[in-house]
Amino acid sequence: MATQKAEAEKLEADYQAAIQEGDQLFQKEDYDASMVEYEKALSLKSEEKYPQEKLKEIKEIQAILAEELAEKERQAALQKEYEDLIKKADGLFAKKDLAAAREAYQSASTLLSDEEYPQQKIEEINGILSDAAEQDAKYENLINTADQLLADKSYEEAKQSIRKRPP
């Protein structure tokens, strides 16, 4: 009987030690190590609810931490892709490949829609292209006028028309 009592006291002491160690590790947010201790306590006293509850809590915390980590990794990858597109777009812009630059800026803007830089560059490109189109239209109009004057044999007026520059 004394042996049974000693075994029961040892079992209780081992259980309490595992719980105490698990709690300390849990407080330090060392969830893997605290799980080991709670599992140890549970192996000593499988009917106890406390280690079961703590194990469940740890698994929930680990799931949340895993989700947070995955989101951080996703955001980092998105940021990297955005930066790569901006670098590409800036290079195309510098080479005056405005259509391709605008497309790259638009792609970057869809990745991180809160960023103002790509939208500013798109507006700048649209302005440049609009001005160029307007200048082309004015030039084309002058050429057409000169061609018509030549066809009408109004040579002096045609010459003056050709010398005009688009406003």
Backbone torsions as a table, in degrees:
resi	resn	phi	psi	omega
1	MET	NA	-39.0	177.5
2	ALA	-63.7	-34.4	179.9
3	THR	-67.5	-42.4	178.6
4	GLN	-63.1	-41.4	179.9
5	LYS	-65.4	-42.2	179.3
6	ALA	-64.6	-40.6	178.6
7	GLU	-65.2	-41.0	179.4
8	ALA	-65.7	-41.4	178.5
9	GLU	-65.7	-40.3	178.5
10	LYS	-65.8	-42.9	178.6
11	LEU	-60.0	-45.5	179.7
12	GLU	-64.4	-42.2	-180.0
13	ALA	-64.7	-43.1	178.2
14	ASP	-64.4	-41.9	178.4
15	TYR	-61.5	-50.1	-178.7
16	GLN	-62.7	-37.8	178.7
17	ALA	-64.6	-42.8	179.1
18	ALA	-65.2	-41.7	178.3
19	ILE	-63.9	-47.1	-179.5
20	GLN	-61.0	-45.2	178.8
21	GLU	-64.5	-41.9	177.6
22	GLY	-60.4	-43.1	179.3
23	ASP	-64.4	-42.1	179.7
24	GLN	-64.4	-44.3	178.8
25	LEU	-66.2	-36.7	177.9
26	PHE	-62.7	-44.3	178.4
27	GLN	-61.0	-32.3	178.6
28	LYS	-83.3	1.7	-178.8
29	GLU	62.3	28.1	173.3
30	ASP	-94.1	77.9	-169.8
31	TYR	-68.7	-36.2	179.9
32	ASP	-64.2	-46.3	179.9
33	ALA	-67.6	-38.8	179.5
34	SER	-66.5	-33.4	176.4
35	MET	-60.2	-42.6	179.9
36	VAL	-58.6	-43.7	-178.7
37	GLU	-68.4	-41.1	178.7
38	TYR	-67.2	-36.7	176.0
39	GLU	-65.5	-37.8	176.7
40	LYS	-62.2	-45.3	178.5
41	ALA	-62.0	-41.2	-179.7
42	LEU	-66.7	-33.7	177.7
43	SER	-69.3	-26.9	178.2
44	LEU	-79.3	-39.8	-179.5
45	LYS	-136.8	87.1	-173.3
46	SER	-67.4	-17.7	-178.2
47	GLU	-87.3	-9.4	-177.1
48	GLU	-71.4	134.4	-177.5
49	LYS	-82.4	-34.3	-174.3
50	TYR	-56.4	-51.2	179.5
51	PRO	-64.5	-32.9	177.4
52	GLN	-63.9	-43.6	179.7
53	GLU	-65.3	-40.8	-179.8
54	LYS	-67.0	-38.8	177.2
55	LEU	-63.4	-41.7	177.9
56	LYS	-63.5	-43.7	179.6
57	GLU	-61.4	-43.1	179.5
58	ILE	-62.8	-43.2	179.3
59	LYS	-62.6	-37.8	177.6
60	GLU	-66.2	-43.4	178.6
61	ILE	-62.8	-44.1	-179.9
62	GLN	-63.6	-36.2	178.2
63	ALA	-65.5	-42.3	178.1
64	ILE	-64.3	-44.1	179.3
65	LEU	-62.7	-38.3	178.8
66	ALA	-65.9	-40.2	177.3
67	GLU	-64.1	-43.5	179.2
68	GLU	-62.5	-41.8	178.9
69	LEU	-64.3	-43.9	179.2
70	ALA	-61.9	-39.7	178.9
71	GLU	-66.6	-41.5	177.3
72	LYS	-61.9	-42.4	178.8
73	GLU	-64.9	-39.0	178.7
74	ARG	-65.2	-43.9	179.0
75	GLN	-64.0	-40.4	179.2
76	ALA	-64.4	-41.4	178.7
77	ALA	-66.0	-39.8	178.4
78	LEU	-64.4	-43.3	178.8
79	GLN	-62.4	-42.4	179.7
80	LYS	-63.7	-44.9	179.2
81	GLU	-62.4	-41.7	177.2
82	TYR	-59.9	-49.3	-178.9
83	GLU	-61.8	-38.7	177.4
84	ASP	-64.2	-41.4	178.7
85	LEU	-66.3	-39.9	179.2
86	ILE	-64.5	-43.2	178.8
87	LYS	-60.6	-44.7	178.8
88	LYS	-62.5	-46.9	-178.6
89	ALA	-62.5	-43.4	178.5
90	ASP	-61.0	-40.0	177.5
91	GLY	-64.0	-43.9	178.3
92	LEU	-64.8	-39.3	178.4
93	PHE	-62.6	-43.9	179.7
94	ALA	-62.8	-32.2	178.9
95	LYS	-85.4	3.6	179.7
96	LYS	67.0	20.6	173.8
97	ASP	-88.4	75.4	-169.1
98	LEU	-66.7	-39.1	-179.2
99	ALA	-64.1	-45.2	179.4
100	ALA	-68.8	-37.0	177.9
101	ALA	-63.3	-44.7	179.4
102	ARG	-60.2	-41.6	179.3
103	GLU	-62.1	-42.6	179.2
104	ALA	-66.8	-40.6	177.3
105	TYR	-64.0	-38.9	178.6
106	GLN	-64.3	-40.8	177.7
107	SER	-62.8	-43.2	178.6
108	ALA	-63.0	-40.1	-179.1
109	SER	-65.0	-33.3	178.6
110	THR	-72.8	-27.7	178.2
111	LEU	-70.1	-48.8	-179.6
112	LEU	-128.1	86.0	-172.9
113	SER	-67.1	-18.0	179.2
114	ASP	-78.8	-14.3	-178.4
115	GLU	-74.8	131.6	-177.6
116	GLU	-85.8	-30.4	-173.2
117	TYR	-54.9	-50.4	-178.1
118	PRO	-63.3	-35.9	180.0
119	GLN	-67.5	-38.2	176.7
120	GLN	-62.1	-42.9	-179.8
121	LYS	-67.6	-37.4	177.5
122	ILE	-62.2	-45.0	178.9
123	GLU	-63.4	-39.7	178.1
124	GLU	-62.5	-45.4	179.1
125	ILE	-63.8	-43.8	179.2
126	ASN	-59.7	-39.6	177.4
127	GLY	-64.4	-43.9	179.3
128	ILE	-62.5	-47.1	-178.6
129	LEU	-66.4	-36.9	178.5
130	SER	-65.4	-44.8	177.6
131	ASP	-61.6	-42.9	-179.8
132	ALA	-64.2	-41.2	179.4
133	ALA	-65.4	-39.8	178.5
134	GLU	-64.4	-44.2	178.1
135	GLN	-63.4	-41.3	177.6
136	ASP	-61.2	-41.1	-179.5
137	ALA	-65.9	-41.8	178.7
138	LYS	-64.9	-42.2	179.0
139	TYR	-63.3	-45.0	179.2
140	GLU	-60.3	-39.2	178.7
141	ASN	-63.8	-43.3	178.2
142	LEU	-62.6	-43.1	179.5
143	ILE	-62.9	-44.5	179.3
144	ASN	-62.4	-40.3	178.4
145	THR	-63.3	-45.9	179.5
146	ALA	-62.9	-41.5	178.4
147	ASP	-60.8	-41.7	179.6
148	GLN	-66.1	-40.8	178.5
149	LEU	-64.8	-39.2	176.5
150	LEU	-64.0	-42.0	179.0
151	ALA	-63.0	-32.6	179.3
152	ASP	-85.2	1.7	180.0
153	LYS	63.4	31.8	174.3
154	SER	-97.8	74.2	-170.8
155	TYR	-65.0	-42.8	-178.6
156	GLU	-64.3	-44.4	178.3
157	GLU	-65.8	-36.9	178.3
158	ALA	-63.4	-42.3	179.2
159	LYS	-62.6	-43.5	179.1
160	GLN	-66.0	-37.5	179.2
161	SER	-64.4	-40.2	-179.1
162	ILE	-68.9	-32.8	-179.1
163	ARG	-73.5	-19.2	178.2
164	LYS	-67.1	144.8	174.2
165	ARG	-105.2	149.0	176.7
166	PRO	-60.6	137.8	179.4
167	PRO	-65.0	NA	NA
